[in-house]
Amino acid sequence: MTVINKKEVYNETDTYQFLFDPREVSSIVHYKLQPYSPRFKKINISFKTHTWKNGDKLYKLANKYYNTYDFWWVIALINKKFIDSDYSLGQVIIIPLNPTLVIDNLRS
């Protein structure tokens, strides 16, 4: 991975080759996101913990806990890690029980 600037990362890592090949590309540009809002420190969020296991993906966890794949980014936001490969086997992560509280907090 090569940092292009503070907001973009150029990724040509062999690890992702299986994703590049079907799309007929040799690399991808990732856009860094603001990891979290300081306002989260001021709101009370009920959560449960989940231990990262082999095969876990953010979208799969979102579907497991929220019955939709759409809120994978809420789990990522709260844990300040947006890419599945940033998580380690055995790592304990936080799953907000009510993702709409997080979303509403972003809107306010």
Backbone as a ProteinNet text record, in pm:
[ID]
protein_1_A
[PRIMARY]
MTVINKKEVYNETDTYQFLFDPREVSSIVHYKLQPYSPRFKKINISFKTHTWKNGDKLYKLANKYYNTYDFWWVIALINKKFIDSDYSLGQVIIIPLNPTLVIDNLRS
[TERTIARY]
83.7	0	88.4	51.6	125	30.8	75.1	-5.2	11	-99.5	-98	-101.6	-193.7	-203.9	-277.7	-316.4	-378.7	-515.6	-575.8	-710.3	-715.3	-607.3	-609	-490.9	-518.9	-414.9	-424.2	-313.6	-306.2	-272.6	-357	-338.5	-318.4	-201.3	-172.1	-123.9	-162	-118.5	-167.2	-78.2	-113.1	-228.6	-246.2	-353.8	-489.8	-506.5	-635.4	-644.3	-546.4	-544.5	-671.9	-727.1	-850.6	-967.5	-959.6	-1062.5	-1032.2	-904.5	-864.9	-891.7	-857.7	-865.2	-1003.1	-1112.5	-1243.2	-1281.2	-1225.3	-1255.9	-1157.3	-1058.4	-954.5	-881.4	-845.7	-765.5	-645.7	-543.5	-424.3	-407.4	-496.6	-486.9	-619.9	-625	-744	-700.7	-776.2	-749.9	-853	-803.4	-890.5	-897	-1011.8	-1027	-1038.3	-950.6	-953.5	-1074.6	-1135.8	-1253.2	-1221.2	-1296	-1283	-1317.8	-1227.6	-1253.8	-1371.4	-1393.6	-1508.6	-1528.5	-1645.4	-1676.8	-1652.9	-1592.7	-1573.6	-1705.3	-1816.3	-1946.3	-1980.9	-1921.6	-1951.7	-1916.2	-1821	-1782	-1894.5	-1987.7	-2093.5	-2224.1	-2235.2	-2360.2	-2340.9	-2448.5	-2447.7	-2492.7	-2407.7	-2441.1	-2434	-2543.5	-2541.3	-2475	-2393.4	-2321.9	-2296.9	-2258	-2208.8	-2072.3	-1998.7	-1867	-1871.6	-1781.2	-1768.4	-1619.4	-1581.8	-1442.2	-1424	-1332.7	-1309.1	-1258.5	-1327.9	-1295.1	-1255.7	-1196.2	-1162.1	-1290.1	-1288.3	-1404.4	-1493.1	-1468.7	-1550.1	-1525.3	-1631.1	-1628.7	-1724.2	-1697.2	-1784.1	-1927.1	-1943.3	-2078.6	-2151.2	-2078	-2140.4	-2184.6	-2101.9	-2139.4	-2260.8	-2265.5	-2382.4	-2508.7	-2500.4	-2617.2	-2655.1	-2556.2	-2580.7	-2650.2	-2600.3	-2652.2	-2767.5	-2776.4	-2878.9	-2975.1	-2953.4	-3035.8	-3031.3	-2923.9	-2899.4	-2748.8	-2703.9	-2561.7	-2528.6	-2629	-2609.9	-2531.2	-2533.7	-2472.8	-2333.5	-2263.3	-2127.6	-2039.7	-2064.8	-1981.5	-2000.6	-2115.4	-2138.2	-2042.5	-2030.6	-1937	-1794.4	-1761.2	-1628	-1601.1	-1699.3	-1684.6	-1657.7	-1735.8	-1721.1	-1586.7	-1539.4	-1412	-1292	-1318.3	-1215	-1126.8	-1184.5	-1112.6	-1210.6	-1179.9	-1275.9	-1250	-1139.5	-1105	-1094.5	-1157.7	-1157.7	-1017.8	-922.1	-785.5	-718	-778.7	-724	-755.6	-846.9	-884.7	-800.3	-772.4	-690.2	-774.4	-737.9	-806.4	-796.2	-908.2	-911.4	-933.8	-932.4	-954	-1099.7	-1120	-1254.7	-1297.2	-1412.2	-1463	-1599.1	-1642	-1768.4	-1874.2	-1990.8	-2105.2	-2214.5	-2241.6	-2350.4	-2483.2	-2564.2	-2691.1	-2794.1	-2785.6	-2881.7	-2805.3	-2782.7	-2703	-2766.9	-2899.7	-2964.3	-2923.6	-2886.8	-2837.3	-2706.7	-2621.6	-2494.5	-2522	-2609.6	-2642.5	-2705.4	-2801	-2865.6	-2765	-2666.2	-2564.3	-2480.1	-2458.8	-2381.5	-2458.6	-2589.3	-2674.1	-2690.3	-2673.9	-2698.2	-2579.9
-117.4	0	124	219.6	344.3	459.4	547.3	663.9	767.9	805.6	907	1045.2	1063.7	1186.4	1150.1	1248.1	1218.6	1153.7	1158.6	1104.4	979.8	948.1	836.2	742.5	613.1	511.3	424	405	322.2	180.3	83.7	-54.1	-145.1	-206.1	-305.3	-434.9	-455.8	-569.9	-701.1	-799.5	-930.7	-996.1	-961	-1018	-997.5	-887.4	-853.2	-889.6	-965.1	-999	-1071	-1153.9	-1226.1	-1130.9	-1009.7	-908.5	-828.9	-809.4	-731.1	-805.6	-935.1	-1013	-1009.9	-1039.1	-1036.8	-898.7	-795	-658.5	-608.9	-694.6	-661.9	-532.7	-520.9	-408.6	-464.6	-384.4	-429.6	-360.8	-265.9	-192.6	-123	-61.9	13	129	235.3	348.8	344.8	339.7	345.2	490	531.6	665.6	656.8	726.2	725.8	805.5	758.1	823.7	877.9	975.1	1024.8	910.1	867.5	748.3	759.2	872.5	886.6	1032.4	1059.3	1194.6	1207.8	1315.7	1335.3	1333.5	1359	1358.4	1221	1114.9	981.2	968.1	1047.1	1041.5	1091.7	1167.1	1228.9	1149.6	1046.9	972.8	835.3	783.7	653.5	549.1	455.6	351.9	216.6	142.9	5.9	-80.7	-172.8	-255.6	-394.5	-483.2	-613.5	-630.5	-726.9	-751.2	-874.9	-877.2	-989.8	-1017.2	-1143.3	-1180.1	-1215.3	-1144.8	-1162.4	-1303.6	-1373.2	-1511.8	-1523	-1636	-1663.6	-1658.9	-1585.7	-1574	-1455.4	-1386.4	-1268.4	-1157.4	-1089.1	-971.9	-871.4	-744.5	-641.5	-655.6	-680.3	-691.4	-813.9	-922.4	-1041.9	-1016.4	-944.5	-911.4	-820	-725	-637.1	-718.4	-812.7	-895.9	-982.1	-1033.6	-1117.9	-1039.1	-919.4	-842.8	-749.5	-706.5	-609.1	-660.1	-780.2	-838.2	-757.4	-687.6	-615.2	-597.6	-603.5	-580.7	-431.6	-347.9	-204.5	-132.5	-182	-108.1	-157.7	-221.9	-267.5	-150.4	-34.4	82.8	136.2	107.8	150.2	74.6	-55	-135.9	-86.7	-59.5	-9.6	125.4	213.4	347.6	342	263.7	254.3	193.1	99	32.8	102.5	207.9	291	212.4	108.3	28.7	-3	41.2	32.4	-82.4	-152.8	-260.9	-390.2	-496	-623.9	-670	-645.7	-692.4	-617.8	-509.6	-438.4	-508.8	-604.2	-677.9	-803.9	-844	-962.1	-1072.6	-1197	-1310.2	-1297.4	-1315.9	-1306.2	-1165.9	-1067.1	-928.7	-910.1	-845.9	-817.2	-681.9	-680.6	-556.4	-523.8	-400.2	-350.6	-352.3	-405.1	-404.2	-319.3	-198.9	-118.5	-193.3	-196.9	-269.4	-196.3	-64.2	13.5	104.1	58.1	139	272.7	283.4	411.3	522	487.8	590.6	650.2	565.4	612.7	700.1	652.1	725.9	860.5	860.8	986.1	1083.5	1031.4	1116.8	1185.8	1116.7	1175.2	1288.5	1276.2	1376.2	1502.6	1489.7	1606.9	1698.6
0	0	0	-79.4	-89.6	-55.5	32.9	67.4	-42.3	-105.5	-210.4	-146.6	-57.3	20.8	149.4	227.8	357	344.8	226.9	210.4	122.2	51.6	-42.9	-20.1	-36.1	-26.6	-150.7	-218.3	-337.7	-294.6	-330.9	-286.9	-406.6	-411.7	-514.6	-450.3	-325.4	-246.7	-307	-313.8	-368.3	-293.5	-168.1	-87.5	-153	-222.5	-282.6	-431	-480.6	-622.3	-665.8	-578	-611.1	-634.2	-579.7	-604.4	-731.6	-758.6	-875.4	-1006.2	-1008.1	-1132	-1198.6	-1127.2	-1194	-1248.4	-1188.7	-1231.1	-1336.2	-1365.6	-1462.7	-1427.4	-1299	-1251.8	-1176.1	-1161.5	-1089.7	-955	-926.8	-800.9	-772.7	-655.7	-616.2	-527.5	-529.3	-440.4	-328.4	-204	-87	-40.5	3.8	57.4	208.4	276.3	421.9	468.8	574.6	630.5	768.4	810.1	945.9	1039.5	1127.3	1206.3	1302.5	1361.6	1449.6	1484.8	1534.4	1576.2	1726.5	1771.5	1916	1993.3	1922	1989.8	2046.1	1993	2044.2	2190.9	2234.5	2374.8	2464.9	2408.2	2487.2	2486.9	2403.6	2399.6	2463.2	2514.9	2578.9	2476.9	2445.7	2348.6	2416.6	2411.3	2460.4	2354.2	2398.3	2302.6	2359.3	2271	2312.9	2249.2	2296.5	2239	2149	2055.7	1964.1	1947.7	1955.1	1933.4	1785.9	1719.5	1576.3	1550	1459.9	1426.8	1280.2	1246.6	1107.6	1023.5	914.6	827	857.6	968.9	1001	899	866.4	779.9	841.4	824.3	881.5	830.1	701.9	647.5	702.2	727.8	785.8	929.2	1004.6	1142.9	1145.9	1053.1	1045.6	1019.8	931	901.5	1021.8	1090.1	1208.1	1319.7	1346.8	1461	1424.8	1298.5	1259.7	1152.8	1103.8	997.1	867.8	846.6	721.2	705.3	582.2	553.9	553.7	548.1	526	635	756.5	868.2	906.6	813.4	842.8	886.2	826.6	853.8	995.1	1057.9	1196.7	1288.8	1265.3	1344.7	1320.9	1196.2	1162.5	1228.7	1224.3	1281.4	1431.3	1500.8	1646.4	1684.9	1603.8	1632.9	1569.4	1490.9	1428.5	1331.6	1270.7	1171.1	1059.5	937	827.3	729.9	746.8	655	734.6	685.1	756.3	794	707.7	734.4	849.3	897.1	1012.9	1144.7	1141.4	1261.8	1273.3	1397.2	1422.9	1483.5	1453.2	1515.4	1666.6	1732.9	1878.5	1931.8	1844.2	1887.9	1929.4	2041.9	2089.7	2034.8	1966.4	1908.9	1970	1947.5	2001.6	1892.2	1926	1835.1	1900	1849.8	1905.9	1888.8	1992.6	1984.4	1899.9	1897.8	1820.3	1723.1	1600.1	1507.5	1472.9	1485.5	1452	1549	1672.1	1764.8	1713.2	1659.1	1603.6	1480.9	1395.4	1272.5	1305.4	1398.5	1438.8	1497.7	1571.5	1629.9	1521.9	1412.2	1302.4	1235.3	1233.2	1167.2	1249.1	1380	1466.3	1473.6
[MASK]
++++++++++++++++++++++++++++++++++++++++++++++++++++++++++++++++++++++++++++++++++++++++++++++++++++++++++++

